[in-house]
Amino acid sequence: MKTDIRPGDKVILHHNIFRRWYDVRGLERNGSTFFKEDLYFANSDQIYMYKRNDTWSANMHYCFVSPIVETDVLKSQKERDLIGILKYGNKSLEDAKILPGDLIGFKPNSEFEFVFENKRLYCMKSNDIVIKYEYKGDEKEYNPSWKNSR
């Protein structure tokens, strides 16, 4: 599959690329993506983001969304369900006039969590975004304190 990634770009990719496993004899083995020394194979759909010239971009159909604070005082949860602020979009979202900074809604169970540059973000695919909301003015990004505890 064709991507905009070029040699020299920094990438964020799926953790299973580097997975090691134990065979039935208890011997540690390299995963199928291991090539040699510090080189691994990765399919283009296993690469989520790339950085070029100090700018991060989402790869292909991926996008990243920041959760927002729940403002309903009757709810015990800290963040709103299925709503967030688009942080890193892609070409298909731009074509649909959904841009970074927009308040969006997404499908249940479509997101998976990343801690990226000290912010908790959800990674998902473009087709998981189902609506673009208008801002009410009270939306704030939700970034819990535990994200800094390493």
Contact map, one row per residue, 1 for C-alpha under 8 A:
111000000000000000000000000000000000000000010000000000000000000000000000000000000000000000000000000000000000000000000000000000000000000000000000000000
111100000000000000000000000000000000000000010000000000000000000000000000000000000000000000000000000000000000000000000000000000000000000000000000000000
111110000000000000000000000000000000000000010000000000000011000000000000000000000000000000000000000000000000000000000000000000000000000000000000000000
011111000000000000000000000000000000000000000000000000000010000000000000000000000000000000000000000000000000000000000000000000000000000000000000000000
001111101000000000000000000000000000000000000000010000000010000000000000000000000000000000000000000000000000000000000000000000000000000000000000000000
000111111000000000000000000000000000000000000000000000000000000000000000000000000000000000000000000000000000000000000000000000000000000000000000000000
000011111000000000000000000000000000000000000000000000000000000000000000000000000000000000000000000000000000000000000000000000000000000000000000000000
000001111100000000000000000000000000000000000000000000000000000000000000000000000000000000000000000000000000000000000000000000000000000000000000000000
000011111110000000000000000000000000000000000000011100000000000000000000000000000000000000000000000000000000000000000000000000000000000000000000000000
000000011111000000000000000000000000000000000000011100000000000000000000000000000000000000000000000000000000000000000000000000000000000000000000000000
000000001111100000000000000000000000000000000011111000000000000000000000000000000000000000000000000000000000000000000000000000000000000000000000000000
000000000111110000000000000000000000000000000011110000000000000000000000000000000000000000000000000000000000000000000000000000000000000000000000000000
000000000011111010000000000000000000000000000111100000000000000000000000000000000000000000000000000000000000000000000000000000000000000000000000000000
000000000001111110000000000000000000000000000111000000000000000000000000000000000000000000000000000000000000000000000000000000000000000000000000000000
000000000000111111100000000000000000000000000000000000000000000000000000000000000000000000000000000000000000000000000000000000000000000000000000000000
000000000000011111100000000000000000000000000000000000000000000000000000000000000000000000000000000000000000000000000000000000000000000000000000000000
000000000000111111100000000000101100000111000000000000000000000000000000000000000000000000000000000000000000000000000000000000000000000000000000000000
000000000000001111110000000000101100000100000000000000000000000000000000000000000000000000000000000000000000000000000000000000000000000000000000000000
000000000000001111111000000001100000000000000000000000000000000000000000000000000000000000000000000000000000000000000000000000000000000000000000000000
000000000000000001111100000111100000000000000000000000000000000000000000000000000000000000000000000000000000000000000000000000000000000000000000000000
000000000000000000111110000111100000000000000000000000000000000000000000000000000000000000000000000000000000000000000000000000000000000000000000000000
000000000000000000011111111110000000000000000000000000000000000000000000000000000000000000000000000000000000000000000000000000000000000000000000000000
000000000000000000001111111110000000000000000000000000000000000000000000000000000000000000000000000000000000000000000000000000000000000000000000000000
000000000000000000000111111000000000000000000000000000000000000000000000000000000000000000000000000000000000000000000000000000000000000000000000000000
000000000000000000000111111000000000000000000000000000000000000000000000000000000000000000000000000000000000000000000000000000000000000000000000000000
000000000000000000000111111100000000000000000000000000000000000000000000000000000000000000000000000000000000000000000000000000000000000000000000000000
000000000000000000000111111110000000000000000000000000000000000000000000000000000000000000000000000000000000000000000000000000000000000000000000000000
000000000000000000011110011111000000000000000000000000000000000000000000000000000000000000000000000000000000000000000000000000000000000000000000000000
000000000000000000011110001111100000000000000000000000000000000000000000000000000000000000000000000000000000000000000000000000000000000000000000000000
000000000000000000111000000111111100000000000000000000000000000000000000000000000000000000000000000000000000000000000000000000000000000000000000000000
000000000000000011111000000011111100000000000000000000000000000000000000000000000000000000000000000000000000000000000000000000000000000000000000000000
000000000000000000000000000001111100000000000000000000000000000000000000000000000000000000000000000000000000000000000000000000000000000000000000000000
000000000000000011000000000001111110000111000000000000000000000000000000000000000000000000000000000000000000000000000000000000000000000000000000000000
000000000000000011000000000001111111001110000000000000000000000000000000000000000000000000000000000000000000000000000000000000000000000000000000000000
000000000000000000000000000000001111111110000000000000000000000000000000000000000000000000000000000000000000000000000000000000000000000000000000000000
000000000000000000000000000000000111111100000000000000000000000000000000000000000000000000000000000000000000000000000000000000000000000000000000000000
000000000000000000000000000000000011111000000000000000000000000000000000000000000000000000000000000000000000000000000000000000000000000000000000000000
000000000000000000000000000000000011111100000000000000000000000000000000000000000000000000000000000000000000000000000000000000000000000000000000000000
000000000000000000000000000000000111111110000000000000000000000000000000000000000000000000000000000000000000000000000000000000000000000000000000000000
000000000000000011000000000000001111011111000000000000000000000000000000000000000000000000000000000000000000000000000000000000000000000000000000000000
000000000000000010000000000000001110001111100000000000000000000000000000000000000000000000000000000000000000000000000000000000000000000000000000000000
000000000000000010000000000000001000000111110110000000000000000000000000000000000000000000000000000000000000000000000000000000000000000000000000000000
000000000000000000000000000000000000000011111110000000000000000000000000000000000000000000000000000000000000000000000000000000000000000000000000000000
111000000000000000000000000000000000000001111110000000000000000000000000000000000000000000000000000000000000000000000000000000000000000000000000000000
000000000000000000000000000000000000000000111111000000000001000000000000000000000000000000000000000000000000000000000000000000000000000000000000000000
000000000000110000000000000000000000000001111111000000000000000000000000000000000000000000000000000000000000000000000000000000000000000000000000000000
000000000011110000000000000000000000000001111111110000000010000000000000000000000000000000000000000000000000000000000000000000000000000000000000000000
000000000011110000000000000000000000000000001111110000000111010000000000000000000000000000000000000000000000000000000000000000000000000000000000000000
000000000011100000000000000000000000000000000011111000011110010000000000000000000000000000000000000000000000000000000000000000000000000000000000000000
000010001111000000000000000000000000000000000011111100011110000000000000000000000000000000000000000000000000000000000000000000000000000000000000000000
000000001110000000000000000000000000000000000000111111111000000000000000000000000000000000000000000000000000000000000000000000000000000000000000000000
000000001100000000000000000000000000000000000000011111110000000000000000000000000000000000000000000000000000000000000000000000000000000000000000000000
000000000000000000000000000000000000000000000000001111100000000000000000000000000000000000000000000000000000000000000000000000000000000000000000000000
000000000000000000000000000000000000000000000000001111110000000000000000000000000000000000000000000000000000000000000000000000000000000000000000000000
000000000000000000000000000000000000000000000000001111111000000000000000000000000000000000000000000000000000000000000000000000000000000000000000000000
000000000000000000000000000000000000000000000000111101111100000000000000000000000000000000000000000000000000000000000000000000000000000000000000000000
000000000000000000000000000000000000000000000000111000111110000000000000000000000000000111000000000000000000000000000000000000000000000000000000000000
000000000000000000000000000000000000000000000001110000011111111100000000000000000000000111000000000000000000000000000000000000000000000000000000000000
001110000000000000000000000000000000000000000011110000001111111000000000000000000000000001000000000000000000000000000000000000000000000000000000000000
001000000000000000000000000000000000000000001001000000000111110000000000000000000000000001100000000000000000000000000000000000000000000000000000000000
000000000000000000000000000000000000000000000000000000000111111000000000000000000000000001010000000000000000000000000000000011000000000000000000000000
000000000000000000000000000000000000000000000001100000000111111100000000000000000000000011000000000000000000000000000000001111000000000000000000000000
000000000000000000000000000000000000000000000000000000000110111110000000000000000000011111000000000000000000000000000000001111000000000000000000000000
000000000000000000000000000000000000000000000000000000000100011111000000000000000000011110000000000000000000000000000000111100000000000000000000000000
000000000000000000000000000000000000000000000000000000000000001111100000000000000001111100000000000000000000000000000000111100000000000000000000000000
000000000000000000000000000000000000000000000000000000000000000111110000000000000001111000000000000000000000000000000001110000000000000000001100000000
000000000000000000000000000000000000000000000000000000000000000011111000000000110011100000000000000000000000000000000001110000000000000000001110000000
000000000000000000000000000000000000000000000000000000000000000001111100000000110011100000000000000000000000000000000000000000000000000000111100000000
000000000000000000000000000000000000000000000000000000000000000000111110000001110000000000000000000000000000000000000000000000000000000000111100000000
000000000000000000000000000000000000000000000000000000000000000000011111101011110000000000000000000000000000000000000000000000000000000000000000000000
000000000000000000000000000000000000000000000000000000000000000000001111100000010000000000000000000000000000000000000000000000000000000000000000000000
000000000000000000000000000000000000000000000000000000000000000000000111111000000000000000000000000000000000000000000000000000000000000000000000000000
000000000000000000000000000000000000000000000000000000000000000000000111111100000000000000000000000000000000000000000000000000000000000000000000000000
000000000000000000000000000000000000000000000000000000000000000000000001111100000000000000000000000000000000000000000000000000000000000000000000000000
000000000000000000000000000000000000000000000000000000000000000000000101111110000000000000000000000000000000000000000000000000000000000000000000000000
000000000000000000000000000000000000000000000000000000000000000000000000111111000000000000000000000000000000000000000000000000000000000000000000000000
000000000000000000000000000000000000000000000000000000000000000000000100001111110000000000000000000000000000000000000000000000000000000000000000000000
000000000000000000000000000000000000000000000000000000000000000000001100000111110000000000000000000000000000000000000000000000000000000000000100000000
000000000000000000000000000000000000000000000000000000000000000000111100000011111000000000000000000000000000000000000000000000000000000000000100000000
000000000000000000000000000000000000000000000000000000000000000000111110000011111111000000000000000000000000000000000000000000000000000000000000000000
000000000000000000000000000000000000000000000000000000000000000000000000000000111110000000000000000000000000000000000000000000000000000000000000000000
000000000000000000000000000000000000000000000000000000000000000000000000000000011111000000000000000000001111000000000000000000000000000000000000000000
000000000000000000000000000000000000000000000000000000000000000000110000000000011111100000000000000000111100000000000000000000000000000000000000000000
000000000000000000000000000000000000000000000000000000000000000011110000000000010111110000000000000000111000000000000000000000000000000000001000000000
000000000000000000000000000000000000000000000000000000000000000011110000000000000011111000000000000111110000000000000000000000000000000000001000000000
000000000000000000000000000000000000000000000000000000000000001111000000000000000001111110000000001111110000000000000000000000000000000000000000000000
000000000000000000000000000000000000000000000000000000000000001111000000000000000000111110000000000110000000000000000000000000000000000000000000000000
000000000000000000000000000000000000000000000000000000001100001110000000000000000000011111000000000100000000000000000000000000000000000000000000000000
000000000000000000000000000000000000000000000000000000001100011100000000000000000000011111101100011100000000000000000000000000000000000000000000000000
000000000000000000000000000000000000000000000000000000001111111000000000000000000000000111111100000000000000000000000000000001000000000000000000000000
000000000000000000000000000000000000000000000000000000000001000000000000000000000000000011111110000000000000000000000000000000000000000000000000000000
000000000000000000000000000000000000000000000000000000000000100000000000000000000000000001111111000000000000000000000000000001000000000000000000000000
000000000000000000000000000000000000000000000000000000000000000000000000000000000000000011111111111000000000000000000000000001000000000000000000000000
000000000000000000000000000000000000000000000000000000000000000000000000000000000000000011111111111000000000000000000000000000000000000000000000000000
000000000000000000000000000000000000000000000000000000000000000000000000000000000000000000111111110000000000000000000000000000000000000000000000000000
000000000000000000000000000000000000000000000000000000000000000000000000000000000000000000011111110000000000000000000000000000000000000000000000000000
000000000000000000000000000000000000000000000000000000000000000000000000000000000000000000001111111000000000000000000000000000000000000000000000000000
000000000000000000000000000000000000000000000000000000000000000000000000000000000000000010001111111101000000000000000000000000000001000000000000000000
000000000000000000000000000000000000000000000000000000000000000000000000000000000000010010001100111111000000000000000000000000000000000000000000000000
000000000000000000000000000000000000000000000000000000000000000000000000000000000000111110000000011111000000000000000000000000000000000000000000000000
000000000000000000000000000000000000000000000000000000000000000000000000000000000000111000000000001111100000000000000000000000000000000000000000000000
000000000000000000000000000000000000000000000000000000000000000000000000000000000000110000000000011111110000000000000000000000000001100000000000000000
000000000000000000000000000000000000000000000000000000000000000000000000000000000011110000000000000011111000000000000000000000000001111000000000000000
000000000000000000000000000000000000000000000000000000000000000000000000000000000011110000000000000001111100000000000000000000001111100000000000000000
000000000000000000000000000000000000000000000000000000000000000000000000000000000111000000000000000000111110000000000000000000001111100000000000000000
000000000000000000000000000000000000000000000000000000000000000000000000000000000110000000000000000000011111010000000000000000011110000000000000000000
000000000000000000000000000000000000000000000000000000000000000000000000000000000100000000000000000000001111110000000000000000011100000000000000000000
000000000000000000000000000000000000000000000000000000000000000000000000000000000100000000000000000000000111111000000000000000000000000000000000000000
000000000000000000000000000000000000000000000000000000000000000000000000000000000000000000000000000000000011111100000000000000000000000000000000000000
000000000000000000000000000000000000000000000000000000000000000000000000000000000000000000000000000000000111111100000000000110010000000000000000000000
000000000000000000000000000000000000000000000000000000000000000000000000000000000000000000000000000000000001111110000000011100000000000000000000000000
000000000000000000000000000000000000000000000000000000000000000000000000000000000000000000000000000000000000111111000000011100000000000000000000000000
000000000000000000000000000000000000000000000000000000000000000000000000000000000000000000000000000000000000001111100001111000000000000000000000000000
000000000000000000000000000000000000000000000000000000000000000000000000000000000000000000000000000000000000000111110001111000000000000000000000000000
000000000000000000000000000000000000000000000000000000000000000000000000000000000000000000000000000000000000000011111111100000000000000000000000001000
000000000000000000000000000000000000000000000000000000000000000000000000000000000000000000000000000000000000000001111111100000000000000000000000000000
000000000000000000000000000000000000000000000000000000000000000000000000000000000000000000000000000000000000000000111110000000000000000000000000000000
000000000000000000000000000000000000000000000000000000000000000000000000000000000000000000000000000000000000000000111111000000000000000000000000001100
000000000000000000000000000000000000000000000000000000000000000000000000000000000000000000000000000000000000000000111111100000000000000000000010001000
000000000000000000000000000000000000000000000000000000000000000001100000000000000000000000000000000000000000000011110111110000000000000000000011001000
000000000000000000000000000000000000000000000000000000000000000111100000000000000000000000000000000000000000000011110011111000000000000000000000000000
000000000000000000000000000000000000000000000000000000000000000111100000000000000000000000000000000000000000001111000001111100000000000000000000000000
000000000000000000000000000000000000000000000000000000000000011110000000000000000000000000000000000000000000001111000000111110000000000000000000000000
000000000000000000000000000000000000000000000000000000000000011110000000000000000000000000000000000000000000011100000000011111010000000000000000000000
000000000000000000000000000000000000000000000000000000000000111000000000000000000000000000000000000000000000010000000000001111111000000000000000000000
000000000000000000000000000000000000000000000000000000000000111000000000000000000000000001011000000000000000000000000000000111111000000000000000000000
000000000000000000000000000000000000000000000000000000000000000000000000000000000000000000000000000000000000000000000000000011111100000000000000000000
000000000000000000000000000000000000000000000000000000000000000000000000000000000000000000000000000000000110010000000000000111111100000000000000000000
000000000000000000000000000000000000000000000000000000000000000000000000000000000000000000000000000000011110000000000000000011111110000000000000000000
000000000000000000000000000000000000000000000000000000000000000000000000000000000000000000000000000000011110000000000000000000111111000000000000000000
000000000000000000000000000000000000000000000000000000000000000000000000000000000000000000000000000000011100000000000000000000001111100000000000000000
000000000000000000000000000000000000000000000000000000000000000000000000000000000000000000000000010001111000000000000000000000000111110000000000000000
000000000000000000000000000000000000000000000000000000000000000000000000000000000000000000000000000001111000000000000000000000000011111000000000000000
000000000000000000000000000000000000000000000000000000000000000000000000000000000000000000000000000000100000000000000000000000000001111100000000000000
000000000000000000000000000000000000000000000000000000000000000000000000000000000000000000000000000000100000000000000000000000000000111111100000000000
000000000000000000000000000000000000000000000000000000000000000000000000000000000000000000000000000000000000000000000000000000000000011111100000000000
000000000000000000000000000000000000000000000000000000000000000000000000000000000000000000000000000000000000000000000000000000000000001111100000000000
000000000000000000000000000000000000000000000000000000000000000000000000000000000000000000000000000000000000000000000000000000000000001111110000000000
000000000000000000000000000000000000000000000000000000000000000000011000000000000000000000000000000000000000000000000000000000000000001111111000000000
000000000000000000000000000000000000000000000000000000000000000000011000000000000000000000000000000000000000000000000000000000000000000001111100000000
000000000000000000000000000000000000000000000000000000000000000001111000000000000001100000000000000000000000000000000000000000000000000000111110000000
000000000000000000000000000000000000000000000000000000000000000001111000000001100000000000000000000000000000000000000000000000000000000000011111000000
000000000000000000000000000000000000000000000000000000000000000000100000000000000000000000000000000000000000000000000011000000000000000000001111101000
000000000000000000000000000000000000000000000000000000000000000000000000000000000000000000000000000000000000000000000001000000000000000000000111111000
000000000000000000000000000000000000000000000000000000000000000000000000000000000000000000000000000000000000000000000000000000000000000000000011111110
000000000000000000000000000000000000000000000000000000000000000000000000000000000000000000000000000000000000000000000000000000000000000000000001111110
000000000000000000000000000000000000000000000000000000000000000000000000000000000000000000000000000000000000000000100111000000000000000000000011111111
000000000000000000000000000000000000000000000000000000000000000000000000000000000000000000000000000000000000000000000100000000000000000000000000111111
000000000000000000000000000000000000000000000000000000000000000000000000000000000000000000000000000000000000000000000000000000000000000000000000111111
000000000000000000000000000000000000000000000000000000000000000000000000000000000000000000000000000000000000000000000000000000000000000000000000001111
